[in-house]
């Protein structure tokens, strides 16, 4: 029997079924009540590392267990080492670039001026796109370093709640300043973030605030403020959207700064959520924050984000009350959640499909490798999650939308890059095959994915050219864990590299694969721990297969 082929079939067939437990299966899982006690062991520590951060090595799991539940949770809130801020080199608008060149262009004829403006615009956009990509790399480096994991986890949450996109904003400095707002306040007050995002130039640009004028109010910002940022659909009236839009007239941006265009503001009387007066945008935000539903909505979104399931109405109310009593400070809610036995229930642990960033950063951290951040940002885009570029104002769909036949195969390919078993040539071949298998997708979507894969393929080739290879010794790692048989090697690497246990069928196939490949190379079973390149190559192939299985997609 060819166990490599059996594993390949297992991986291919798993794409549609790589899903968390169904509702019925969850109902049959361990029932946990708020007052229950539980032991905080490796399972719980691994879960906390994966959900409050981006995973970690076995030593980090063991350290959290040593600290105990309260100490482990407290460690995520300790003051962290100050990281060097990103250096912004490109901080001007195109209008400013044109202004600086006014005198020079005054001497040109109309055709020369058009050509020069076109050249300047192309140069500006190229530089701006490069800076946006560099900043995304900087953020991923923070995740990989793990210096402040909960802050980065919460920043990713806020970026999905207060969604905007570089593709529409078209200004890297505006997106960087928005990200700084969210990252600096990530563990602070939701109320402060809501007030800040309403004046944020990137958000105002994204939601067409410039066209929100008293003669013809634009409702984009008002609608998203109520539906996505604060209350949720069904908890406001259309009349509230109209009133809020009028209240925010004149709130706009100019040259990357918030600007209140007094002449465009509607000073008339408005009625919003039952409050009548000459309301402005600040009044609307404070009225929203006074609504009990606001805290419930934020609690709902946080529970979904960290647990990966739909919470009960009673639980939403419980955590909404916690947030209100803390005056919208999120730390008390997070501390409550991370010490809640329900957070560690069977229907939560290992039941969430890892998003692309989680998958790539998490496995890089578990492997202990430090790949170029650009590999992970481009890889994440290939898998459907572009940092600073969500598909819509609702952000990424997440959950089951992360997995299809194409993205599942690409996850395996990228895992191979991380462990050093796949290079640019193999990746290009797999990418082309996966693109053609995108059956039923619109042609433009297939073409877009192909371009992204080609870009990643070129980058993987560049990594090979500069000599990056994963600095790991998986065979020695297995030996240090005391593994001396094929089954023990599989178990040791699974414990190190996966957030959830291997299913029995997967484990059996991996053990059979390892035995078959080792025997074919005439390697004795007790050779683990020796410095043998064939053993290390085999250990990496084993890790590659392991990270391509359904279990590796869950956290």
Secondary structure as GFF3:
##gff-version 3
##sequence-region A 1 555
A	DSSP	alpha_helix	3	14	.	.	.	ID=ss1
A	DSSP	three_ten_helix	15	17	.	.	.	ID=ss2
A	DSSP	alpha_helix	23	27	.	.	.	ID=ss3
A	DSSP	alpha_helix	42	52	.	.	.	ID=ss4
A	DSSP	alpha_helix	58	75	.	.	.	ID=ss5
A	DSSP	alpha_helix	94	100	.	.	.	ID=ss6
A	DSSP	alpha_helix	102	106	.	.	.	ID=ss7
A	DSSP	alpha_helix	110	145	.	.	.	ID=ss8
A	DSSP	alpha_helix	149	161	.	.	.	ID=ss9
A	DSSP	alpha_helix	166	169	.	.	.	ID=ss10
A	DSSP	alpha_helix	172	184	.	.	.	ID=ss11
A	DSSP	alpha_helix	190	197	.	.	.	ID=ss12
A	DSSP	alpha_helix	201	206	.	.	.	ID=ss13
A	DSSP	three_ten_helix	209	211	.	.	.	ID=ss14
A	DSSP	alpha_helix	220	224	.	.	.	ID=ss15
A	DSSP	pi_helix	225	230	.	.	.	ID=ss16
A	DSSP	alpha_helix	238	247	.	.	.	ID=ss17
A	DSSP	beta_strand	251	254	.	.	.	ID=ss18
A	DSSP	beta_strand	257	260	.	.	.	ID=ss19
A	DSSP	three_ten_helix	262	264	.	.	.	ID=ss20
A	DSSP	beta_strand	270	272	.	.	.	ID=ss21
A	DSSP	beta_strand	275	277	.	.	.	ID=ss22
A	DSSP	alpha_helix	281	289	.	.	.	ID=ss23
A	DSSP	alpha_helix	292	307	.	.	.	ID=ss24
A	DSSP	alpha_helix	313	325	.	.	.	ID=ss25
A	DSSP	alpha_helix	330	338	.	.	.	ID=ss26
A	DSSP	three_ten_helix	341	344	.	.	.	ID=ss27
A	DSSP	alpha_helix	356	367	.	.	.	ID=ss28
A	DSSP	alpha_helix	373	382	.	.	.	ID=ss29
A	DSSP	three_ten_helix	399	402	.	.	.	ID=ss30
A	DSSP	alpha_helix	405	419	.	.	.	ID=ss31
A	DSSP	alpha_helix	424	436	.	.	.	ID=ss32
A	DSSP	alpha_helix	443	466	.	.	.	ID=ss33
A	DSSP	alpha_helix	474	480	.	.	.	ID=ss34
A	DSSP	alpha_helix	486	497	.	.	.	ID=ss35
A	DSSP	alpha_helix	504	520	.	.	.	ID=ss36
A	DSSP	three_ten_helix	525	527	.	.	.	ID=ss37
A	DSSP	alpha_helix	533	547	.	.	.	ID=ss38
A	DSSP	three_ten_helix	550	553	.	.	.	ID=ss39
###
